[in-house]
Each structure stands twice: as structure tokens, then as C-alpha cells.
Amino acid sequence: MTTASPDVLVIGAGVCGLSAAIALLDAGLTVTVYAADPPHRTTSASAGALWGPHLVGSDDRIGPWAAATLRWFRELVAEPAAGVAEIAGLVASPRAEPEPPAFTSGASPAASCDVAELPPGFVTGWRYSAPVIDMPAYLAFLLTRLQAAGGRLELGPRFRGLAEAADLSAAPVIVNCAGIGARDLVPDAELTPARGQVVVAANPGLTEFFVGERDDPAAVTYIFPHGPVVVLGGTQQHGEASLRPDPATAERIVAGCVAVEPRLAGAPVLTHRVGLRPVRPAVRLERQSIGAGRHLVHNYGHGGAGVTLSWGCAQAVAAETAAIIGR
């Protein structure tokens, strides 16, 4: 590390790391974010991203964290640079379901659709609205806000363990927002990857999102418009850790999305993205003493809900850190 010791060292420059750093800066602390990968190369950059808890352990903290983040995103709708838009959309299932999926809860009332309104292959659906976040734009917004508040982003070799981080930085608090990297960093055998692959295409004029559940949970279909581009997905491959886009998977994604929205046929493909969701039985957000008055604050294991929980968890990290430092 080349920077002077801050009050807090945050490990990880994804959405959870940057959010935590900003909340800590807002609390009056000095903060350095250290990461092996810049924000645009993290798993966060590959997210769709629709607000709603998904693929995350359930406990009584998830609801308040998600609600705090929902309020945050709705405030940011007025900030064009943030890349946040509240839009309407449709969630559909190939099965007869009595209630909408749990991830829609809290966003807005979900209205049941007539079968005639649904794409082929789906028999139940609901319309509702929720924030959809253009993640490359949002991560750039967070980085700008971090630096404007006096925070630093330092890139360097990946830490081989938390002890190495503690040896290289004298910060009294180290915040672990390493995402799937925490599996080796901590280490934490309960943390497993769930691979997600998306296709980014030119937007033919879509303004509503679509999420279509499938009989195979690893092959969900989703369409998230972000102005001139649209993110098409997706996959949920548990235990898979390859970051190389798979051409056959990309073809399946595009075909599934075209079947739902024919206007996507022939839309130019702009890029492919792959990320590893950090899945764990429960989010780990807790403090841990490392001696000599120093502490770790863990903040990882958000599964597919890192974006959805990011600001609520950031506030919790700031509260834990304030209790340690006494501010």
C-alpha cells in the first residue's frame, strides 16, 4: 500500500465496497478503498440490475436493508448521472402461481395480468414498477462521489488473506467487501459462486423490463432497458466460476429474449458480461476483533442482491464502524 493510513480500509470496489466507503466518508471518517479490480471489472458491473432481493439468505435484516436501498435509489432518480430509473415491467412464470415472486415485494403494488398479455410459454404474470440501475453508470457515479468526498481508490495485487491486509495497513478498521473473493480471503467455505452471464445489445426502443422465470431456475429470462442499450439475461449457474462468456449460452439468452420480445430480433450485440454472485446461507455483516484495538467489519455474501442491499448494508457498516471508533 502506498497511501497514508486512513481511519478505514475498505477491501473491494464493487457496489457494496463503494457504497460502504461513501457511508463511512459521510460519517466523517477517512477512507481508502483497496481492490485488485476497478469498479467496471467487478461482478457488480455485470448486474442487470432490478431492485429486489434475489438469491440471498433470508433473515430479519434483509427487509430493512432492501427498503433503505430502495429509498436511496428513488432519491437518485433525479440524478441523471446515477443511471437509476424507476420503470414499469412484467414478471412472468410458466406455472400457475397464486402470488407474485417475493422479490417484487416492497417495490410497488403488483397487478395480476391476463394470460393473453403474457409472452408464449408463460401462464401467470404481474405488472409493477421498480428501480432499474445501469450499473456501469452507477458505479462511475459512486466512484465520482467517493473521490469528491475525499476518499481514495487504490488498485494493487489481490490480498492473499486478511492478515496480509492488516499487516500492510495500519487502519484501525478494515471493511471486507470482497464479494466472491472473500471465499479465499477470509477464507469462507460457505461462500459459493453462482455464475451470471448477460448479453448487452442495442435497444430497439424498449422501455419496460421483463423477468421470466423458467422451469429450470438456472435459465431465467430477463430484459432490462437502459436508454440506448438493453441487458439480456440470464444464467444462475451454481458452483461455476468461469468468467469467460460462453457463446452457446449467449445464443440461448438472445433466443429466449427474442421469443419474449420480437423487436430484439437482429438487435446488434455490443458486448458480453459475466459475473460471479457471492452466495452464502446468510449475509455476513458483523465485526471481528483482530487485536490491538483493531477490527474487521465483514460485509459480503449478498448473492444476487448486492445492488438491492448495498446502501442499507453500507449504513450498517458505518454504524458498526462508528461504534468501534467512537464517533
N, C-alpha and C positions, 0 to 999 in steps of 0.2 A: 504494500500500500504506500502511496506517495503523498497522501493528504494528511494534514494535521488531525489529531484525534477529535472527533465530534462527540456530542452527547450520545448519539445513537448511530450505529452502523446497521443499515438495512441490507440484507442479502437478497438479491433478486430484483429485476427491473420489469417484471410483468405488471399486470393491473393491480395485483394485491400489494406488491412491493412499492410501486409508485404511489398508490393511494395511502398506504400506511405512512410513507415518508412525508406526504403533504399534510396529513393529520398531525404528525409529530411537529412539523415546522409551524403549523397553525397554533400549536400549544407552546410555542416559544423556545423549542429545542433546536440545537444544531444537528444536521443530519447529512450523512453521506450514504448514498446507495451504491453498493458494490455488486457487480454482476459479470458473469462470463459472456452473456449475450445482451446486446442492446434491446430496447423495448420492441422494435419491429421484428426481431427474430425470436421472440418468446412465444409460448403457446397462446398467450392472450391475443396475439396478432392474428391468429387463425380462427378466433371465435366468430360466430355469426353476426351479431350476438343479440339475442332476445332476452329481456329481463324475465326471470322466472327460475326458481330453484329446480335444478335437474341433476340427477346422478350424484347426489350428495347425501351423506348420512343425516338422519333426521333426529334432532333433539330440540329442546325448547329455546335454543339460541338462534336457530335458523330463521324463524319468522321475524324477530326484531331486526336482525342483521339485514335481511332482504328488504324489509319495509324502510329502513333507514337509507338503503341504497336507492330504492325506488324514489324516495323524496329527493335525493340528490340528483338523480338523472332528470327528473321532471323540472328541477330548477335549471339544469343545464340545457334544456331545450331552447332557451332563449339565447344561448351562446353558440353561434354558427360554427366556430372553430372546434367545438367539443365533439361534433359528429353524432349528437344524440337527437333522435326524432321519435315522437310518440305517434304511432301509426296503427291503423286497423289491420286485422288479419283474420285468418281462419285456421283452426286446429281441427284435424280430422282423424278418424280411426277406422280401420277395416272391420271393426267389431261393433256390435250394439253395446253402447256404454250408457249407464244412467246419469253419469256426471262428467263434466269436463275434466281433463287431466289436472292433477294437483298443482302443476307449475303455473297454471293460469290464475290461481287464487291470489287475490290481493291487488291485481293489476287494474281490472275494471270488470263490471258485470259481464258474464259470458252468456250470449243468447244462442239458443239451440237453432240449428239450421234444418231446413227441409232437405230430404235426401236428394231432391232434384238440383239443389245448389252445390252439391259435392262433386269433386272430380271422380272419374271412374275408379272403382276399387275401394271406395270409402262409403261407409253406411251411417256414420254418426259424425256430427261436426258442430262446432260452436264458433261464433264470431265474438271478438273482443278487441281491445286496444292495449298496447303496452309499449314501453320504450324499446327501440331497436338501435343498437350502437354500432357505428362504423369504427371498428377497433383500431385500424392504423391511424385514423384521425384522432380518436380519443386518447390513444397512448401518446401521440405527439402533443396533444393538449395538456396531458398530465405532466409530461416532461418539461414543457414550457413553464407550467405553473410551479413545478418543483424548483427550477433554476431561478425563476423570478423571485421566489421566497428565500433564496439564499442556499438552497440545497445543492448538493453535488452528485453527479453520476460518474463513477469511476469504473472502467472496464479492465478486467485482468484475468489471469488464469483461474479456472474453477477451483474453489477450495476443496481440498481432499477430505476435510472434516471440520466440524465446528470448533474443535480445539485449535486448528490452524488459524481460523478467523480470529479467535480470541487472542492468539499469540501475535498476530500481525496488526491488530487494532487495540488501542487502549480504551475504546469507548466503553463506558460503564454498562450500556445496554446494547445487545445485539439482537436484531429482529430477524427471524428466519422466515423469509417469504420465498423460499427456493422452489416452490411448486413440486413437480415430479423429481427435481434434483434433490429434494430432502430425503428421498429413499436411500441415497448413498451418503449424503452429507451428515445426517443425524447419527447413525442410519436408522431407517424405519421400515421394517419388513411388512408392516400393514399397508404401506402405500404402494399402489399398483397403477400402471398406466392404462388408460382407455384411449386408444388412438382415434383421432378425428381427422378426416380428410375433406376438404371442400374445393370447389371449383369457383373461380371468380370470372364472371362473364360481363360483357357489355349489357346494360339494362335496356331492353326493348320498350320500356315505358311502364314497368310495373311499379305500383305504389303501395300495394298491400303485401304483408308477409303471409307465408303458408308453412304450417308444420303438419306433416302427415305421418302418424305412427304406422308401423308395419308389423306383420305377424312375426317377422324376425327383428328383434329390438336393435340388432347391430346395423340395420339398414334403414334408418329413419330418413324421410324425405323432407327437406326444408328449403325455403326460398326467402331470402332476406334482401330487399332492395335498399341500396344506399346511393340515392341520386343516380349518377351515370353508370354505376356498376351494380351487380346483383351477386350475392353469395349463395351458391347452390351446395346443398349437402344431402346426406352426410353419412358418416360412419360412427360406430361406437364399438370398437374392437378391443375387448378387454385382454390385457396381457401383451398386446402388440406394441412394439416400441420403435418401429422404423419411421424415420422422418422423411423417407423418400416417397414422393407421390407415386401411386400405383396407377398406370394407365387404364387397366381394366376397371378398377374402382371408379376412376373418373368418368369413364364411359357409362357405367351403371348409374352414377349420380345424375349425369346430364339426361340420360334417357328417362329416369324416374321423374325428374323435374319437368321435362318436356311433356310427359304424359299428363301431368297436373296442369301445366300452363303452356299450351301450344305456341304462344308467342316467343318462347325461348328457343324454338327450333331454329338453328342456324345462327344464334347469337354468338359473336366472336368470343372465344375463350381467351382471357387476358393473363391469368396465372393460376397456379395450384398452390394450396397451403395445407400443411399438415401440423398438427399439434398433439401433445400427449396430456390428456386430462389427468390430474393427480387425484385418484380415487382412494378413499380411506373410509373405514366404518364410521368415523366421525371427524369433523374438522378439528384439527389440533390448534387451539388458541389458548395458550397458557404460559405462565412464566416458569423459569427454571433457574435456580441459583447455580453459578459456576465458581463461587468462592471469591474471596477478597472484595466483597461488596458488589460484585458484578453479576449480571443476569442475562439470560436468554429470554426472549419472548417469541414463542413459536406461533406461526400463522400460516398453516398450509393444510392440504388435504381437502380442497374445496370441490373436487370432482369437476362436474360440468357447470358449476355455479360460481366460479371465481368472479366473473363480472357481476353477477347478481348480488353477491355478498360483499363485494370489495370495499365499499365505503362504510358499511356497518362494521365490518371487521377492522377497518382502519381506525375507526373511532374507539373500538375495544382495545386495540393495540396501544393507542395513545393514552387511554385510561390506565392500562396496566403499567405503562412506562412512567406516567406521572406519579403513580403510587410508589414506584421504585425510587425514582429520583427525588420525589418530594416536592413536586411543583403542581 
